[in-house]
Amino acid sequence: MRYLYRFPPLINVLSVPRQSTIFNIMAYRAIALDFELWSHTRKEIQQVYLEHFIILLQNSRYKKFNSRRLGQMRLVRKFLFVLQTTWYPQDTIPLVMDALKAAIETHFSKEETIKPVVCFIAANLHEGLSVSIPDFHI
């Protein structure tokens, strides 16, 4: 976590994670939500980066406020897009999934969660699945 403590005004993870909040929306959108940028960092930094979403959404005293802010930034959709890319190595995907789960659980709504997840599943279901439809005779 010490990597993110160096720049708390930008990344919003404070030395006391329970107090962490999103207060610089412009910087947060430009830097913290640039998943491609963070995918080029060392694995330890990627881990802390992905864990910071869990801190903001589940552990922070201001988790409801953070959830609304991240919901407005379409965090669930961004995570689903990341899963469709090759930006992160396979061993980092469980961390992405944990952060996605935190985002889904804290900002569960039809428009921001259910529709994007269903669309993601429908769009990616065909890749590894071969379904044979039996012939029906009337």
A tleap script that builds the chain and sets N, CA, C and O, in Angstrom:
source leaprc.protein.ff14SB
mol = sequence {
  NMET ARG TYR LEU TYR ARG PHE PRO PRO LEU
  ILE ASN VAL LEU SER VAL PRO ARG GLN SER
  THR ILE PHE ASN ILE MET ALA TYR ARG ALA
  ILE ALA LEU ASP PHE GLU LEU TRP SER HIE
  THR ARG LYS GLU ILE GLN GLN VAL TYR LEU
  GLU HIE PHE ILE ILE LEU LEU GLN ASN SER
  ARG TYR LYS LYS PHE ASN SER ARG ARG LEU
  GLY GLN MET ARG LEU VAL ARG LYS PHE LEU
  PHE VAL LEU GLN THR THR TRP TYR PRO GLN
  ASP THR ILE PRO LEU VAL MET ASP ALA LEU
  LYS ALA ALA ILE GLU THR HIE PHE SER LYS
  GLU GLU THR ILE LYS PRO VAL VAL CYS PHE
  ILE ALA ALA ASN LEU HIE GLU GLY LEU SER
  VAL SER ILE PRO ASP PHE HIE CILE
}
set mol.1.N position { 0.813 -1.186 0.000 }
set mol.1.CA position { 0.000 0.000 0.000 }
set mol.1.C position { 0.862 1.257 0.000 }
set mol.1.O position { 0.371 2.336 -0.330 }
set mol.2.N position { 2.112 1.140 0.356 }
set mol.2.CA position { 2.942 2.332 0.474 }
set mol.2.C position { 3.078 3.062 -0.847 }
set mol.2.O position { 3.341 4.264 -0.852 }
set mol.3.N position { 2.907 2.374 -1.971 }
set mol.3.CA position { 2.999 3.024 -3.275 }
set mol.3.C position { 1.901 4.067 -3.440 }
set mol.3.O position { 2.148 5.161 -3.946 }
set mol.4.N position { 0.705 3.731 -3.019 }
set mol.4.CA position { -0.417 4.644 -3.193 }
set mol.4.C position { -0.452 5.723 -2.120 }
set mol.4.O position { -1.083 6.760 -2.322 }
set mol.5.N position { 0.206 5.510 -0.986 }
set mol.5.CA position { 0.223 6.519 0.066 }
set mol.5.C position { 1.007 7.751 -0.367 }
set mol.5.O position { 0.798 8.837 0.175 }
set mol.6.N position { 1.888 7.602 -1.317 }
set mol.6.CA position { 2.715 8.727 -1.756 }
set mol.6.C position { 1.904 9.810 -2.456 }
set mol.6.O position { 2.279 10.983 -2.427 }
set mol.7.N position { 0.799 9.427 -3.081 }
set mol.7.CA position { -0.006 10.365 -3.846 }
set mol.7.C position { -1.477 10.309 -3.444 }
set mol.7.O position { -2.331 10.121 -4.311 }
set mol.8.N position { -1.799 10.464 -2.176 }
set mol.8.CA position { -3.195 10.328 -1.763 }
set mol.8.C position { -4.153 11.294 -2.442 }
set mol.8.O position { -5.305 10.917 -2.654 }
set mol.9.N position { -3.753 12.534 -2.803 }
set mol.9.CA position { -4.738 13.398 -3.457 }
set mol.9.C position { -5.187 12.865 -4.826 }
set mol.9.O position { -6.265 13.211 -5.308 }
set mol.10.N position { -4.355 12.026 -5.442 }
set mol.10.CA position { -4.713 11.493 -6.749 }
set mol.10.C position { -5.412 10.151 -6.652 }
set mol.10.O position { -6.431 9.929 -7.306 }
set mol.11.N position { -4.879 9.272 -5.854 }
set mol.11.CA position { -5.404 7.911 -5.793 }
set mol.11.C position { -6.382 7.725 -4.646 }
set mol.11.O position { -7.178 6.787 -4.667 }
set mol.12.N position { -6.344 8.588 -3.656 }
set mol.12.CA position { -7.339 8.615 -2.581 }
set mol.12.C position { -7.259 7.470 -1.589 }
set mol.12.O position { -8.237 7.193 -0.895 }
set mol.13.N position { -6.123 6.799 -1.505 }
set mol.13.CA position { -5.944 5.785 -0.478 }
set mol.13.C position { -5.055 6.410 0.582 }
set mol.13.O position { -3.886 6.701 0.329 }
set mol.14.N position { -5.596 6.610 1.739 }
set mol.14.CA position { -4.874 7.282 2.810 }
set mol.14.C position { -4.177 6.266 3.697 }
set mol.14.O position { -4.450 5.068 3.624 }
set mol.15.N position { -3.269 6.757 4.541 }
set mol.15.CA position { -2.556 5.852 5.446 }
set mol.15.C position { -3.522 5.179 6.415 }
set mol.15.O position { -3.190 4.155 7.014 }
set mol.16.N position { -4.709 5.747 6.570 }
set mol.16.CA position { -5.780 5.118 7.342 }
set mol.16.C position { -6.864 4.748 6.325 }
set mol.16.O position { -7.724 5.572 6.014 }
set mol.17.N position { -6.831 3.510 5.801 }
set mol.17.CA position { -7.760 3.128 4.735 }
set mol.17.C position { -9.228 3.386 5.072 }
set mol.17.O position { -10.033 3.637 4.176 }
set mol.18.N position { -9.575 3.327 6.337 }
set mol.18.CA position { -10.963 3.536 6.734 }
set mol.18.C position { -11.448 4.958 6.406 }
set mol.18.O position { -12.654 5.195 6.333 }
set mol.19.N position { -10.532 5.888 6.213 }
set mol.19.CA position { -10.878 7.275 5.911 }
set mol.19.C position { -10.808 7.576 4.414 }
set mol.19.O position { -11.072 8.707 4.006 }
set mol.20.N position { -10.462 6.600 3.597 }
set mol.20.CA position { -10.260 6.818 2.166 }
set mol.20.C position { -11.557 7.178 1.460 }
set mol.20.O position { -12.613 6.598 1.715 }
set mol.21.N position { -11.449 8.144 0.572 }
set mol.21.CA position { -12.605 8.586 -0.196 }
set mol.21.C position { -12.145 9.160 -1.526 }
set mol.21.O position { -10.960 9.430 -1.721 }
set mol.22.N position { -13.077 9.340 -2.424 }
set mol.22.CA position { -12.786 9.928 -3.725 }
set mol.22.C position { -13.152 11.402 -3.646 }
set mol.22.O position { -14.323 11.751 -3.493 }
set mol.23.N position { -12.153 12.261 -3.749 }
set mol.23.CA position { -12.459 13.680 -3.651 }
set mol.23.C position { -11.948 14.485 -4.835 }
set mol.23.O position { -12.344 15.640 -4.991 }
set mol.24.N position { -11.103 13.936 -5.657 }
set mol.24.CA position { -10.638 14.630 -6.855 }
set mol.24.C position { -11.094 13.807 -8.057 }
set mol.24.O position { -10.342 12.985 -8.580 }
set mol.25.N position { -12.316 14.033 -8.481 }
set mol.25.CA position { -12.937 13.212 -9.516 }
set mol.25.C position { -12.171 13.255 -10.834 }
set mol.25.O position { -11.973 12.223 -11.475 }
set mol.26.N position { -11.747 14.428 -11.231 }
set mol.26.CA position { -11.034 14.575 -12.507 }
set mol.26.C position { -9.754 13.751 -12.517 }
set mol.26.O position { -9.495 13.008 -13.464 }
set mol.27.N position { -8.961 13.882 -11.475 }
set mol.27.CA position { -7.711 13.125 -11.384 }
set mol.27.C position { -7.995 11.633 -11.284 }
set mol.27.O position { -7.293 10.816 -11.879 }
set mol.28.N position { -9.020 11.290 -10.535 }
set mol.28.CA position { -9.358 9.879 -10.356 }
set mol.28.C position { -9.740 9.241 -11.683 }
set mol.28.O position { -9.290 8.140 -12.001 }
set mol.29.N position { -10.568 9.930 -12.453 }
set mol.29.CA position { -10.966 9.401 -13.765 }
set mol.29.C position { -9.764 9.265 -14.694 }
set mol.29.O position { -9.608 8.259 -15.387 }
set mol.30.N position { -8.928 10.284 -14.696 }
set mol.30.CA position { -7.798 10.316 -15.627 }
set mol.30.C position { -6.697 9.334 -15.256 }
set mol.30.O position { -6.067 8.748 -16.136 }
set mol.31.N position { -6.462 9.151 -13.972 }
set mol.31.CA position { -5.325 8.325 -13.557 }
set mol.31.C position { -5.766 6.993 -12.968 }
set mol.31.O position { -5.344 5.940 -13.444 }
set mol.32.N position { -6.595 7.023 -11.954 }
set mol.32.CA position { -6.942 5.796 -11.239 }
set mol.32.C position { -7.812 4.859 -12.060 }
set mol.32.O position { -7.761 3.647 -11.851 }
set mol.33.N position { -8.607 5.378 -12.985 }
set mol.33.CA position { -9.466 4.506 -13.791 }
set mol.33.C position { -8.872 4.191 -15.159 }
set mol.33.O position { -9.570 3.696 -16.045 }
set mol.34.N position { -7.597 4.475 -15.328 }
set mol.34.CA position { -6.894 4.116 -16.561 }
set mol.34.C position { -6.288 2.727 -16.367 }
set mol.34.O position { -5.108 2.584 -16.046 }
set mol.35.N position { -7.116 1.717 -16.568 }
set mol.35.CA position { -6.696 0.341 -16.318 }
set mol.35.C position { -5.533 -0.081 -17.200 }
set mol.35.O position { -4.687 -0.866 -16.771 }
set mol.36.N position { -5.479 0.417 -18.402 }
set mol.36.CA position { -4.361 0.069 -19.286 }
set mol.36.C position { -3.050 0.602 -18.717 }
set mol.36.O position { -2.041 -0.103 -18.732 }
set mol.37.N position { -3.050 1.811 -18.227 }
set mol.37.CA position { -1.859 2.396 -17.613 }
set mol.37.C position { -1.357 1.532 -16.458 }
set mol.37.O position { -0.168 1.222 -16.375 }
set mol.38.N position { -2.270 1.148 -15.572 }
set mol.38.CA position { -1.893 0.358 -14.406 }
set mol.38.C position { -1.484 -1.066 -14.778 }
set mol.38.O position { -0.777 -1.724 -14.014 }
set mol.39.N position { -1.913 -1.539 -15.922 }
set mol.39.CA position { -1.536 -2.899 -16.331 }
set mol.39.C position { -0.057 -2.996 -16.701 }
set mol.39.O position { 0.487 -4.097 -16.789 }
set mol.40.N position { 0.586 -1.872 -16.914 }
set mol.40.CA position { 2.008 -1.858 -17.268 }
set mol.40.C position { 2.919 -1.733 -16.054 }
set mol.40.O position { 4.139 -1.653 -16.202 }
set mol.41.N position { 2.346 -1.715 -14.864 }
set mol.41.CA position { 3.139 -1.597 -13.646 }
set mol.41.C position { 3.533 -2.979 -13.136 }
set mol.41.O position { 3.070 -4.002 -13.641 }
set mol.42.N position { 4.401 -2.986 -12.123 }
set mol.42.CA position { 4.807 -4.255 -11.514 }
set mol.42.C position { 3.612 -4.926 -10.852 }
set mol.42.O position { 2.631 -4.272 -10.498 }
set mol.43.N position { 3.711 -6.232 -10.692 }
set mol.43.CA position { 2.600 -7.010 -10.135 }
set mol.43.C position { 2.193 -6.525 -8.747 }
set mol.43.O position { 1.004 -6.495 -8.432 }
set mol.44.N position { 3.172 -6.142 -7.903 }
set mol.44.CA position { 2.858 -5.672 -6.555 }
set mol.44.C position { 2.004 -4.402 -6.603 }
set mol.44.O position { 1.083 -4.230 -5.806 }
set mol.45.N position { 2.320 -3.532 -7.535 }
set mol.45.CA position { 1.559 -2.285 -7.675 }
set mol.45.C position { 0.164 -2.587 -8.218 }
set mol.45.O position { -0.818 -1.988 -7.779 }
set mol.46.N position { 0.078 -3.507 -9.163 }
set mol.46.CA position { -1.236 -3.903 -9.680 }
set mol.46.C position { -2.107 -4.454 -8.560 }
set mol.46.O position { -3.301 -4.161 -8.495 }
set mol.47.N position { -1.517 -5.241 -7.693 }
set mol.47.CA position { -2.271 -5.827 -6.584 }
set mol.47.C position { -2.808 -4.734 -5.670 }
set mol.47.O position { -3.982 -4.760 -5.301 }
set mol.48.N position { -1.969 -3.783 -5.304 }
set mol.48.CA position { -2.402 -2.691 -4.430 }
set mol.48.C position { -3.448 -1.842 -5.139 }
set mol.48.O position { -4.429 -1.412 -4.531 }
set mol.49.N position { -3.233 -1.609 -6.418 }
set mol.49.CA position { -4.180 -0.820 -7.216 }
set mol.49.C position { -5.569 -1.463 -7.205 }
set mol.49.O position { -6.566 -0.781 -6.969 }
set mol.50.N position { -5.635 -2.763 -7.457 }
set mol.50.CA position { -6.922 -3.453 -7.490 }
set mol.50.C position { -7.541 -3.564 -6.093 }
set mol.50.O position { -8.762 -3.519 -5.948 }
set mol.51.N position { -6.704 -3.708 -5.076 }
set mol.51.CA position { -7.208 -3.772 -3.708 }
set mol.51.C position { -7.771 -2.431 -3.250 }
set mol.51.O position { -8.633 -2.390 -2.372 }
set mol.52.N position { -7.294 -1.338 -3.834 }
set mol.52.CA position { -7.790 -0.030 -3.400 }
set mol.52.C position { -9.275 0.131 -3.702 }
set mol.52.O position { -9.968 0.879 -3.012 }
set mol.53.N position { -9.773 -0.562 -4.728 }
set mol.53.CA position { -11.212 -0.507 -5.010 }
set mol.53.C position { -12.000 -1.167 -3.882 }
set mol.53.O position { -13.065 -0.686 -3.495 }
set mol.54.N position { -11.472 -2.264 -3.359 }
set mol.54.CA position { -12.129 -2.951 -2.244 }
set mol.54.C position { -12.105 -2.067 -1.000 }
set mol.54.O position { -13.084 -2.009 -0.256 }
set mol.55.N position { -10.995 -1.386 -0.778 }
set mol.55.CA position { -10.901 -0.473 0.363 }
set mol.55.C position { -11.954 0.621 0.245 }
set mol.55.O position { -12.675 0.908 1.200 }
set mol.56.N position { -12.036 1.230 -0.940 }
set mol.56.CA position { -12.990 2.320 -1.134 }
set mol.56.C position { -14.442 1.858 -1.020 }
set mol.56.O position { -15.286 2.581 -0.490 }
set mol.57.N position { -14.733 0.656 -1.516 }
set mol.57.CA position { -16.112 0.195 -1.612 }
set mol.57.C position { -16.601 -0.620 -0.415 }
set mol.57.O position { -17.803 -0.687 -0.159 }
set mol.58.N position { -15.678 -1.234 0.315 }
set mol.58.CA position { -16.120 -2.102 1.413 }
set mol.58.C position { -15.563 -1.718 2.778 }
set mol.58.O position { -16.242 -1.891 3.790 }
set mol.59.N position { -14.346 -1.202 2.822 }
set mol.59.CA position { -13.698 -0.965 4.112 }
set mol.59.C position { -13.743 0.481 4.576 }
set mol.59.O position { -13.606 0.751 5.769 }
set mol.60.N position { -13.930 1.392 3.675 }
set mol.60.CA position { -13.903 2.811 4.019 }
set mol.60.C position { -15.150 3.228 4.793 }
set mol.60.O position { -16.243 2.704 4.578 }
set mol.61.N position { -14.960 4.148 5.664 }
set mol.61.CA position { -16.075 4.737 6.400 }
set mol.61.C position { -17.046 5.425 5.443 }
set mol.61.O position { -18.235 5.553 5.735 }
set mol.62.N position { -16.531 5.861 4.308 }
set mol.62.CA position { -17.319 6.580 3.311 }
set mol.62.C position { -17.689 5.701 2.124 }
set mol.62.O position { -17.774 6.182 0.994 }
set mol.63.N position { -17.909 4.417 2.376 }
set mol.63.CA position { -18.152 3.479 1.284 }
set mol.63.C position { -19.415 3.793 0.482 }
set mol.63.O position { -19.437 3.561 -0.727 }
set mol.64.N position { -20.458 4.309 1.113 }
set mol.64.CA position { -21.668 4.669 0.360 }
set mol.64.C position { -21.395 5.822 -0.591 }
set mol.64.O position { -21.831 5.803 -1.742 }
set mol.65.N position { -20.679 6.813 -0.114 }
set mol.65.CA position { -20.297 7.953 -0.943 }
set mol.65.C position { -19.404 7.480 -2.098 }
set mol.65.O position { -19.620 7.856 -3.250 }
set mol.66.N position { -18.401 6.650 -1.780 }
set mol.66.CA position { -17.495 6.128 -2.803 }
set mol.66.C position { -18.245 5.286 -3.826 }
set mol.66.O position { -17.949 5.342 -5.020 }
set mol.67.N position { -19.211 4.509 -3.363 }
set mol.67.CA position { -19.995 3.671 -4.257 }
set mol.67.C position { -20.777 4.512 -5.263 }
set mol.67.O position { -20.831 4.185 -6.448 }
set mol.68.N position { -21.376 5.587 -4.783 }
set mol.68.CA position { -22.108 6.473 -5.701 }
set mol.68.C position { -21.165 7.098 -6.720 }
set mol.68.O position { -21.479 7.157 -7.909 }
set mol.69.N position { -20.021 7.559 -6.257 }
set mol.69.CA position { -19.056 8.184 -7.164 }
set mol.69.C position { -18.561 7.189 -8.213 }
set mol.69.O position { -18.527 7.500 -9.403 }
set mol.70.N position { -18.183 6.002 -7.769 }
set mol.70.CA position { -17.675 5.004 -8.716 }
set mol.70.C position { -18.775 4.485 -9.624 }
set mol.70.O position { -18.515 4.127 -10.772 }
set mol.71.N position { -19.992 4.441 -9.126 }
set mol.71.CA position { -21.123 4.056 -9.964 }
set mol.71.C position { -21.331 5.048 -11.094 }
set mol.71.O position { -21.619 4.658 -12.225 }
set mol.72.N position { -21.187 6.318 -10.789 }
set mol.72.CA position { -21.306 7.366 -11.810 }
set mol.72.C position { -20.196 7.244 -12.858 }
set mol.72.O position { -20.360 7.663 -14.003 }
set mol.73.N position { -19.078 6.672 -12.452 }
set mol.73.CA position { -17.946 6.510 -13.369 }
set mol.73.C position { -18.004 5.182 -14.118 }
set mol.73.O position { -17.074 4.828 -14.842 }
set mol.74.N position { -19.105 4.451 -13.939 }
set mol.74.CA position { -19.341 3.179 -14.633 }
set mol.74.C position { -18.215 2.157 -14.389 }
set mol.74.O position { -17.666 1.572 -15.323 }
set mol.75.N position { -17.901 1.971 -13.131 }
set mol.75.CA position { -16.813 1.082 -12.741 }
set mol.75.C position { -17.053 -0.360 -13.164 }
set mol.75.O position { -16.129 -1.023 -13.636 }
set mol.76.N position { -18.265 -0.853 -13.006 }
set mol.76.CA position { -18.563 -2.243 -13.378 }
set mol.76.C position { -18.289 -2.452 -14.865 }
set mol.76.O position { -17.678 -3.450 -15.247 }
set mol.77.N position { -18.728 -1.539 -15.688 }
set mol.77.CA position { -18.500 -1.646 -17.135 }
set mol.77.C position { -17.011 -1.623 -17.456 }
set mol.77.O position { -16.553 -2.340 -18.345 }
set mol.78.N position { -16.257 -0.801 -16.733 }
set mol.78.CA position { -14.814 -0.722 -16.960 }
set mol.78.C position { -14.136 -2.049 -16.606 }
set mol.78.O position { -13.265 -2.520 -17.338 }
set mol.79.N position { -14.539 -2.647 -15.484 }
set mol.79.CA position { -13.972 -3.945 -15.114 }
set mol.79.C position { -14.339 -5.021 -16.141 }
set mol.79.O position { -13.502 -5.854 -16.490 }
set mol.80.N position { -15.560 -5.008 -16.617 }
set mol.80.CA position { -15.971 -5.996 -17.620 }
set mol.80.C position { -15.170 -5.821 -18.910 }
set mol.80.O position { -14.821 -6.802 -19.566 }
set mol.81.N position { -14.883 -4.585 -19.266 }
set mol.81.CA position { -14.042 -4.335 -20.438 }
set mol.81.C position { -12.632 -4.874 -20.213 }
set mol.81.O position { -12.041 -5.471 -21.113 }
set mol.82.N position { -12.096 -4.664 -19.020 }
set mol.82.CA position { -10.756 -5.161 -18.699 }
set mol.82.C position { -10.692 -6.679 -18.863 }
set mol.82.O position { -9.687 -7.213 -19.332 }
set mol.83.N position { -11.756 -7.367 -18.479 }
set mol.83.CA position { -11.778 -8.828 -18.609 }
set mol.83.C position { -11.745 -9.280 -20.068 }
set mol.83.O position { -11.357 -10.412 -20.358 }
set mol.84.N position { -12.148 -8.408 -20.980 }
set mol.84.CA position { -12.127 -8.753 -22.404 }
set mol.84.C position { -10.782 -8.452 -23.057 }
set mol.84.O position { -10.548 -8.834 -24.203 }
set mol.85.N position { -9.905 -7.775 -22.335 }
set mol.85.CA position { -8.602 -7.427 -22.891 }
set mol.85.C position { -7.545 -8.419 -22.414 }
set mol.85.O position { -7.832 -9.332 -21.640 }
set mol.86.N position { -6.341 -8.226 -22.882 }
set mol.86.CA position { -5.203 -9.029 -22.418 }
set mol.86.C position { -4.241 -8.160 -21.618 }
set mol.86.O position { -3.049 -8.457 -21.541 }
set mol.87.N position { -4.751 -7.096 -21.027 }
set mol.87.CA position { -3.892 -6.169 -20.297 }
set mol.87.C position { -3.257 -6.788 -19.064 }
set mol.87.O position { -2.089 -6.532 -18.774 }
set mol.88.N position { -4.002 -7.591 -18.343 }
set mol.88.CA position { -3.505 -8.158 -17.098 }
set mol.88.C position { -3.192 -9.633 -17.283 }
set mol.88.O position { -3.924 -10.339 -17.976 }
set mol.89.N position { -2.100 -10.110 -16.663 }
set mol.89.CA position { -1.772 -11.539 -16.773 }
set mol.89.C position { -2.805 -12.397 -16.048 }
set mol.89.O position { -3.521 -11.920 -15.169 }
set mol.90.N position { -2.867 -13.648 -16.427 }
set mol.90.CA position { -3.862 -14.574 -15.869 }
set mol.90.C position { -3.824 -14.633 -14.345 }
set mol.90.O position { -4.873 -14.755 -13.712 }
set mol.91.N position { -2.638 -14.549 -13.743 }
set mol.91.CA position { -2.566 -14.666 -12.289 }
set mol.91.C position { -3.079 -13.415 -11.569 }
set mol.91.O position { -3.227 -13.427 -10.347 }
set mol.92.N position { -3.349 -12.342 -12.307 }
set mol.92.CA position { -3.903 -11.128 -11.729 }
set mol.92.C position { -5.424 -11.075 -11.865 }
set mol.92.O position { -6.079 -10.284 -11.185 }
set mol.93.N position { -5.983 -11.901 -12.725 }
set mol.93.CA position { -7.429 -11.892 -12.977 }
set mol.93.C position { -8.250 -12.144 -11.704 }
set mol.93.O position { -9.301 -11.522 -11.554 }
set mol.94.N position { -7.831 -13.019 -10.779 }
set mol.94.CA position { -8.613 -13.158 -9.534 }
set mol.94.C position { -8.724 -11.843 -8.750 }
set mol.94.O position { -9.744 -11.590 -8.111 }
set mol.95.N position { -7.688 -11.014 -8.797 }
set mol.95.CA position { -7.752 -9.706 -8.134 }
set mol.95.C position { -8.731 -8.782 -8.848 }
set mol.95.O position { -9.461 -8.023 -8.210 }
set mol.96.N position { -8.740 -8.853 -10.170 }
set mol.96.CA position { -9.705 -8.071 -10.950 }
set mol.96.C position { -11.117 -8.530 -10.598 }
set mol.96.O position { -12.015 -7.706 -10.423 }
set mol.97.N position { -11.311 -9.832 -10.496 }
set mol.97.CA position { -12.632 -10.376 -10.160 }
set mol.97.C position { -13.070 -9.961 -8.752 }
set mol.97.O position { -14.246 -9.667 -8.537 }
set mol.98.N position { -12.141 -9.932 -7.792 }
set mol.98.CA position { -12.484 -9.493 -6.437 }
set mol.98.C position { -12.927 -8.033 -6.431 }
set mol.98.O position { -13.895 -7.670 -5.763 }
set mol.99.N position { -12.212 -7.204 -7.180 }
set mol.99.CA position { -12.587 -5.790 -7.261 }
set mol.99.C position { -13.923 -5.627 -7.982 }
set mol.99.O position { -14.751 -4.809 -7.580 }
set mol.100.N position { -14.134 -6.406 -9.046 }
set mol.100.CA position { -15.415 -6.376 -9.757 }
set mol.100.C position { -16.547 -6.801 -8.824 }
set mol.100.O position { -17.608 -6.177 -8.809 }
set mol.101.N position { -16.326 -7.842 -8.061 }
set mol.101.CA position { -17.337 -8.318 -7.108 }
set mol.101.C position { -17.690 -7.228 -6.102 }
set mol.101.O position { -18.864 -7.028 -5.790 }
set mol.102.N position { -16.687 -6.528 -5.596 }
set mol.102.CA position { -16.944 -5.436 -4.650 }
set mol.102.C position { -17.770 -4.340 -5.309 }
set mol.102.O position { -18.675 -3.782 -4.688 }
set mol.103.N position { -17.461 -4.033 -6.560 }
set mol.103.CA position { -18.211 -2.998 -7.285 }
set mol.103.C position { -19.651 -3.428 -7.512 }
set mol.103.O position { -20.571 -2.623 -7.372 }
set mol.104.N position { -19.848 -4.686 -7.860 }
set mol.104.CA position { -21.202 -5.196 -8.103 }
set mol.104.C position { -22.013 -5.198 -6.811 }
set mol.104.O position { -23.170 -4.778 -6.804 }
set mol.105.N position { -21.423 -5.661 -5.734 }
set mol.105.CA position { -22.145 -5.768 -4.467 }
set mol.105.C position { -22.528 -4.407 -3.882 }
set mol.105.O position { -23.578 -4.269 -3.255 }
set mol.106.N position { -21.683 -3.416 -4.088 }
set mol.106.CA position { -21.957 -2.127 -3.460 }
set mol.106.C position { -22.766 -1.185 -4.329 }
set mol.106.O position { -23.330 -0.215 -3.825 }
set mol.107.N position { -22.833 -1.446 -5.604 }
set mol.107.CA position { -23.609 -0.569 -6.484 }
set mol.107.C position { -24.488 -1.432 -7.383 }
set mol.107.O position { -24.362 -1.407 -8.608 }
set mol.108.N position { -25.379 -2.194 -6.757 }
set mol.108.CA position { -26.212 -3.133 -7.483 }
set mol.108.C position { -27.467 -2.440 -7.990 }
set mol.108.O position { -28.348 -2.075 -7.211 }
set mol.109.N position { -27.539 -2.265 -9.293 }
set mol.109.CA position { -28.723 -1.665 -9.903 }
set mol.109.C position { -28.913 -2.259 -11.292 }
set mol.109.O position { -28.002 -2.867 -11.855 }
set mol.110.N position { -30.092 -2.075 -11.823 }
set mol.110.CA position { -30.409 -2.617 -13.145 }
set mol.110.C position { -29.493 -2.034 -14.217 }
set mol.110.O position { -28.905 -2.770 -15.009 }
set mol.111.N position { -29.378 -0.726 -14.236 }
set mol.111.CA position { -28.634 -0.053 -15.302 }
set mol.111.C position { -27.121 -0.191 -15.163 }
set mol.111.O position { -26.418 -0.365 -16.159 }
set mol.112.N position { -26.624 -0.113 -13.942 }
set mol.112.CA position { -25.178 -0.084 -13.743 }
set mol.112.C position { -24.550 -1.448 -13.481 }
set mol.112.O position { -23.330 -1.589 -13.566 }
set mol.113.N position { -25.358 -2.447 -13.167 }
set mol.113.CA position { -24.787 -3.753 -12.845 }
set mol.113.C position { -25.417 -4.881 -13.644 }
set mol.113.O position { -24.713 -5.594 -14.359 }
set mol.114.N position { -26.710 -5.054 -13.539 }
set mol.114.CA position { -27.363 -6.220 -14.129 }
set mol.114.C position { -27.231 -6.229 -15.647 }
set mol.114.O position { -26.787 -7.223 -16.222 }
set mol.115.N position { -27.608 -5.145 -16.297 }
set mol.115.CA position { -27.535 -5.098 -17.763 }
set mol.115.C position { -26.117 -5.301 -18.286 }
set mol.115.O position { -25.927 -6.109 -19.195 }
set mol.116.N position { -25.108 -4.601 -17.753 }
set mol.116.CA position { -23.756 -4.821 -18.263 }
set mol.116.C position { -23.245 -6.255 -18.056 }
set mol.116.O position { -22.575 -6.810 -18.927 }
set mol.117.N position { -23.564 -6.844 -16.904 }
set mol.117.CA position { -23.096 -8.212 -16.632 }
set mol.117.C position { -23.792 -9.207 -17.559 }
set mol.117.O position { -23.143 -10.105 -18.095 }
set mol.118.N position { -25.089 -9.061 -17.753 }
set mol.118.CA position { -25.824 -9.953 -18.652 }
set mol.118.C position { -25.304 -9.813 -20.084 }
set mol.118.O position { -25.111 -10.812 -20.777 }
set mol.119.N position { -25.081 -8.589 -20.519 }
set mol.119.CA position { -24.538 -8.364 -21.867 }
set mol.119.C position { -23.147 -8.975 -22.009 }
set mol.119.O position { -22.829 -9.565 -23.042 }
set mol.120.N position { -22.316 -8.837 -20.974 }
set mol.120.CA position { -20.975 -9.417 -20.992 }
set mol.120.C position { -21.052 -10.937 -21.115 }
set mol.120.O position { -20.336 -11.542 -21.913 }
set mol.121.N position { -21.919 -11.539 -20.323 }
set mol.121.CA position { -22.065 -12.997 -20.364 }
set mol.121.C position { -22.584 -13.441 -21.725 }
set mol.121.O position { -22.069 -14.398 -22.305 }
set mol.122.N position { -23.595 -12.755 -22.235 }
set mol.122.CA position { -24.159 -13.124 -23.536 }
set mol.122.C position { -23.137 -12.959 -24.655 }
set mol.122.O position { -23.079 -13.784 -25.567 }
set mol.123.N position { -22.345 -11.919 -24.596 }
set mol.123.CA position { -21.361 -11.663 -25.649 }
set mol.123.C position { -20.207 -12.651 -25.600 }
set mol.123.O position { -19.602 -12.944 -26.632 }
set mol.124.N position { -19.894 -13.165 -24.427 }
set mol.124.CA position { -18.741 -14.047 -24.285 }
set mol.124.C position { -19.100 -15.508 -24.115 }
set mol.124.O position { -18.211 -16.358 -24.050 }
set mol.125.N position { -20.373 -15.814 -24.040 }
set mol.125.CA position { -20.811 -17.190 -23.848 }
set mol.125.C position { -20.499 -18.058 -25.058 }
set mol.125.O position { -20.151 -19.229 -24.908 }
set mol.126.N position { -20.618 -17.507 -26.227 }
set mol.126.CA position { -20.460 -18.275 -27.458 }
set mol.126.C position { -19.038 -18.758 -27.694 }
set mol.126.O position { -18.844 -19.729 -28.425 }
set mol.127.N position { -18.050 -18.123 -27.111 }
set mol.127.CA position { -16.663 -18.438 -27.411 }
set mol.127.C position { -16.252 -19.855 -27.037 }
set mol.127.O position { -15.601 -20.534 -27.831 }
set mol.128.N position { -16.613 -20.306 -25.866 }
set mol.128.CA position { -16.161 -21.612 -25.434 }
set mol.128.C position { -17.263 -22.648 -25.363 }
set mol.128.O position { -17.086 -23.693 -24.736 }
set mol.129.N position { -18.369 -22.387 -25.975 }
set mol.129.CA position { -19.519 -23.261 -25.824 }
set mol.129.C position { -20.061 -23.660 -27.176 }
set mol.129.O position { -20.343 -22.811 -28.021 }
set mol.130.N position { -20.203 -24.955 -27.375 }
set mol.130.CA position { -20.879 -25.397 -28.604 }
set mol.130.C position { -22.175 -26.065 -28.176 }
set mol.130.O position { -22.168 -27.072 -27.467 }
set mol.131.N position { -23.248 -25.511 -28.601 }
set mol.131.CA position { -24.572 -26.008 -28.215 }
set mol.131.C position { -25.216 -26.634 -29.434 }
set mol.131.O position { -25.256 -26.042 -30.513 }
set mol.132.N position { -25.711 -27.823 -29.244 }
set mol.132.CA position { -26.462 -28.438 -30.343 }
set mol.132.C position { -27.935 -28.408 -29.972 }
set mol.132.O position { -28.329 -28.837 -28.888 }
set mol.133.N position { -28.713 -27.911 -30.861 }
set mol.133.CA position { -30.163 -27.825 -30.644 }
set mol.133.C position { -30.800 -29.040 -31.288 }
set mol.133.O position { -30.653 -29.248 -32.493 }
set mol.134.N position { -31.500 -29.841 -30.515 }
set mol.134.CA position { -32.122 -31.031 -31.079 }
set mol.134.C position { -33.241 -30.650 -32.047 }
set mol.134.O position { -33.861 -29.593 -31.932 }
set mol.135.N position { -33.471 -31.530 -32.985 }
set mol.135.CA position { -34.585 -31.324 -33.930 }
set mol.135.C position { -35.885 -31.618 -33.212 }
set mol.135.O position { -36.021 -32.638 -32.536 }
set mol.136.N position { -36.830 -30.723 -33.364 }
set mol.136.CA position { -38.136 -30.926 -32.779 }
set mol.136.C position { -39.099 -31.306 -33.877 }
set mol.136.O position { -39.142 -30.665 -34.927 }
set mol.137.N position { -39.871 -32.350 -33.636 }
set mol.137.CA position { -40.865 -32.809 -34.595 }
set mol.137.C position { -42.250 -32.564 -34.001 }
set mol.137.O position { -42.512 -32.873 -32.839 }
set mol.138.N position { -43.101 -32.020 -34.803 }
set mol.138.CA position { -44.447 -31.761 -34.334 }
set mol.138.C position { -45.367 -32.847 -34.852 }
set mol.138.O position { -46.566 -32.826 -34.573 }
savepdb mol mol.pdb
quit
